Amino acid sequence: MRVVLSACAIVVSLLCLLASIRFLLPTAGTNELPGAAEKQLEFVRSALESGPDHDAQQQFPEGYLFANALYGMAWVQVGLTDTARADAALKEARWALSRIESSDGTAPFSAGLVPEYGVFYAGWTNWLRGGIIGLQQVPDVGEAARYEQASAELAAAFESAATPFLQAYPGQAWPVDSTVAIASLALHDQLVQPRFDDTIARWLGAVRERLDPATGLLPHRVDPLDGQPIEGARATSQSVIHRFLVEIDPAFAREQYAGFRARFLAYPLGFGPAVREYPHGTDGVGDVDSGPLVLGISLSATAVTLGAARVNGDGDLAAALASEAELLGVPLSGLDTKRYALGLLPIGDAFLVWSATARPWGVAPQPEQDFDIRWWWRLPWLTTLVVVTLLAWLPVLALRRKQPRAGDLRPNHQLL
């Protein structure tokens, strides 16, 4: 028994030591690629080929599109950061786009909406198209024409609407989806030629008139007819909004990002940093977007905030969230692949690699902002690992104390 308990304690100790090392290793800067980015992408690609995007579609309506779009966009970010990988990035991004434009990609959406299939589908697809154009020194004529046409259709949809927040599904609108779509128009103006300045300016003006009154941030859900908030700001959408808003208006993005950080960043029970699904002072339940909440924390929003922090120049928060992913994500790294959560949820790996490689596409990298995180934020995590190690050895020590010492086994002879 003692041998078994000792072996278990040694294994736990080694795992905690490995976790501590991963946790303490330096992470990539906001303008750098993580060293394992291609390994992560290799795992996501191999997983997509076996159908988890269809599985994700069963969990939420955007599952198939997200799984493929995030993969393609992460590759774009790799190619933009390291031009030596641009050709490989272009090939993979095109592969992802072809899957999104297939009947499987359009199936969950309504072709009768304006723009066609709704702003969620149109926006994310057009953003990836822009990334493909940005990877090419001389854009493919057909791809450039399709990007121009899709961008013009998006702009026309915004121009004709009474609200800045177009419908993603019939009768339903989320500001985050329109933010992605407008970002694709801003990217167009950076990559091709200025064309949609007026559309973007009008959109920003209309957005400022429809902010969540409780937080001053973009709301989570709005009335599809007039764009007025019907659900306040939530981290599930905020974390994505702040990945794209900087592409539209960096000054407005800095203002909004500071508000998001102040209202959603948290340290539950002293652990963190992490991101609440609802702002401080407000409680709510998890749903299909946020996933289960742990002490009010959305794990998915926390992962996506890594990307938002990178593009907004919040290097300290990005580094902390990347380190926590290495500690809590149970990463498995082999010769060719790296996966998190034992590879059980590939769409989670897609979100993480998209966030970990995030960088601006159409604007210059943002200067480091003067944000703080608690200087001692690592201490609770490291203390926990030490406690787990000690607990693993307690049964061994207890058993050792119960066993009689060698001297106690000698017979007690009485002298007569």
C-alpha positions, 0 to 999 in steps of 0.5 A, spaced: 500 500 500 505 504 501 508 503 495 502 505 491 501 511 495 508 513 494 507 512 486 501 516 486 504 522 490 510 522 486 506 522 479 501 528 482 508 532 484 511 531 477 504 533 474 504 539 479 511 541 477 510 541 470 504 545 471 508 550 475 513 550 469 508 551 464 505 557 468 511 561 469 514 560 462 514 567 458 508 568 453 508 571 447 508 578 446 502 582 443 505 582 436 509 575 437 506 568 435 506 563 440 511 558 439 506 552 438 501 556 434 502 551 428 501 545 432 495 548 435 492 549 428 495 542 426 490 539 431 484 543 429 485 542 422 485 534 423 479 535 428 475 539 422 476 533 417 473 528 422 467 532 423 467 536 430 464 542 426 458 538 425 458 536 432 459 543 434 453 545 430 448 541 434 450 545 440 449 552 438 447 555 431 453 558 429 458 552 431 459 549 424 461 556 421 465 558 428 469 552 427 471 553 420 472 561 420 476 561 427 481 556 424 482 560 417 482 567 421 488 564 426 492 562 419 491 569 417 494 572 423 500 567 423 501 569 415 500 576 417 505 576 423 510 571 419 510 573 412 514 566 411 508 562 412 504 567 408 503 561 403 501 556 407 496 561 411 493 563 404 492 555 402 489 554 409 484 560 409 482 558 403 480 551 405 476 554 411 472 559 406 470 554 402 467 550 407 463 556 410 461 558 403 458 551 402 451 549 403 453 546 410 455 553 412 449 557 409 444 552 412 443 555 419 441 562 416 436 565 412 437 567 405 431 572 405 435 576 410 439 583 408 444 582 407 443 574 404 444 569 410 444 575 415 449 579 418 452 574 422 454 570 416 455 575 412 460 579 416 464 573 419 465 571 412 467 577 409 472 578 414 475 572 412 475 574 405 479 580 407 484 576 410 485 572 404 486 578 400 491 581 405 495 575 405 496 576 397 501 581 394 497 581 388 490 579 389 487 574 385 482 577 381 476 573 382 477 573 390 478 581 389 471 581 385 468 577 390 470 581 396 468 588 393 461 585 391 460 582 398 463 589 401 458 593 397 452 589 399 454 589 406 454 597 406 448 597 402 444 593 407 447 598 413 445 604 409 438 602 408 437 600 415 433 604 420 438 601 425 446 600 426 445 593 428 442 588 422 439 582 423 443 575 424 436 571 424 429 573 423 427 578 428 433 577 432 439 582 432 446 582 436 451 588 436 457 584 436 455 581 429 454 588 426 461 590 429 464 584 425 461 586 419 463 594 419 470 591 421 470 588 414 468 594 411 474 598 414 479 592 412 476 593 405 478 601 405 485 599 408 486 593 403 483 596 397 481 603 397 477 608 401 470 607 399 465 606 405 468 612 410 461 615 410 457 608 412 462 607 417 462 614 420 454 613 420 454 607 424 459 609 429 454 615 430 448 611 431 452 606 435 453 612 440 446 613 441 444 606 443 449 604 448 447 600 454 445 605 459 448 601 465 455 600 463 456 605 457 458 599 452 455 596 446 449 592 449 448 584 448 442 584 444 437 589 441 430 591 438 431 589 431 427 594 429 430 600 432 437 598 435 435 600 442 438 595 447 433 590 450 439 586 454 445 590 457 452 588 456 455 581 457 462 578 456 460 573 451 459 579 446 464 584 449 470 580 448 468 579 441 466 586 440 473 588 443 477 584 438 474 588 432 472 595 434 479 597 434 479 596 426 473 601 426 475 606 430 482 605 435 480 611 439 473 609 440 475 602 442 480 604 447 474 608 451 470 602 450 475 597 452 477 601 458 470 600 460 469 593 459 475 591 463 473 595 469 466 592 469 468 585 467 475 583 470 474 579 476 478 575 481 473 570 484 476 568 491 482 571 489 484 567 483 484 570 476 484 575 472 478 572 469 472 575 466 465 575 468 459 574 464 455 579 467 458 586 469 460 587 477 453 588 481 449 584 476 448 576 476 445 572 471 445 565 469 449 562 463 446 560 456 448 557 450 453 563 448 457 563 455 457 556 457 456 554 464 458 560 469 463 558 475 462 563 480 460 568 475 466 567 470 465 565 463 471 561 461 469 562 453 469 569 454 475 569 458 479 565 453 476 570 447 478 576 452 486 574 450 485 576 443 481 582 445 487 584 450 492 583 445 489 587 439 488 593 444 495 593 447 493 590 454 500 586 454 499 584 462 492 581 461 494 578 455 500 574 458 496 573 464 490 569 460 495 566 456 499 563 462 492 561 465 490 557 459 497 553 460 495 551 467 488 550 467 487 548 459 490 541 461 495 542 454 497 536 451 503 537 446 506 532 441 511 532 435 506 535 431 500 537 435 498 541 441 491 540 444 487 543 450 482 539 455 485 533 452 482 535 445 475 533 447 472 540 445 476 542 438 472 548 437 475 550 444 482 549 441 479 553 435 477 559 439 484 559 443 488 559 437 484 564 434 485 568 441 492 567 442 495 569 435 490 575 435 493 581 431 490 587 428 489 586 420 487 593 418 490 598 423 497 598 426 499 595 432 496 599 438 501 602 443 501 598 450 496 601 454 497 603 462 493 598 465 494 594 471 493 587 474 494 585 481 501 584 482 500 577 486 495 574 481 500 568 480 500 567 488 494 563 489 495 559 483 502 557 485 499 556 492 494 551 490 499 547 486 503 546 493 497 544 497 495 539 492 502 536 492 502 536 500 495 533 500 498 527 495 503 526 500 499 526 507 496 519 506 504 516 505 506 520 511 500 517 515 501 510 513 508 511 515 507 513 522 502 508 523 507 502 521 511 500 528 519 502 527 524 496 527 525 497 534 518 496 536 518 489 533 523 486 538 520 481 544 520 484 550 524 479 555 523 480 562 529 478 567 527 474 572 
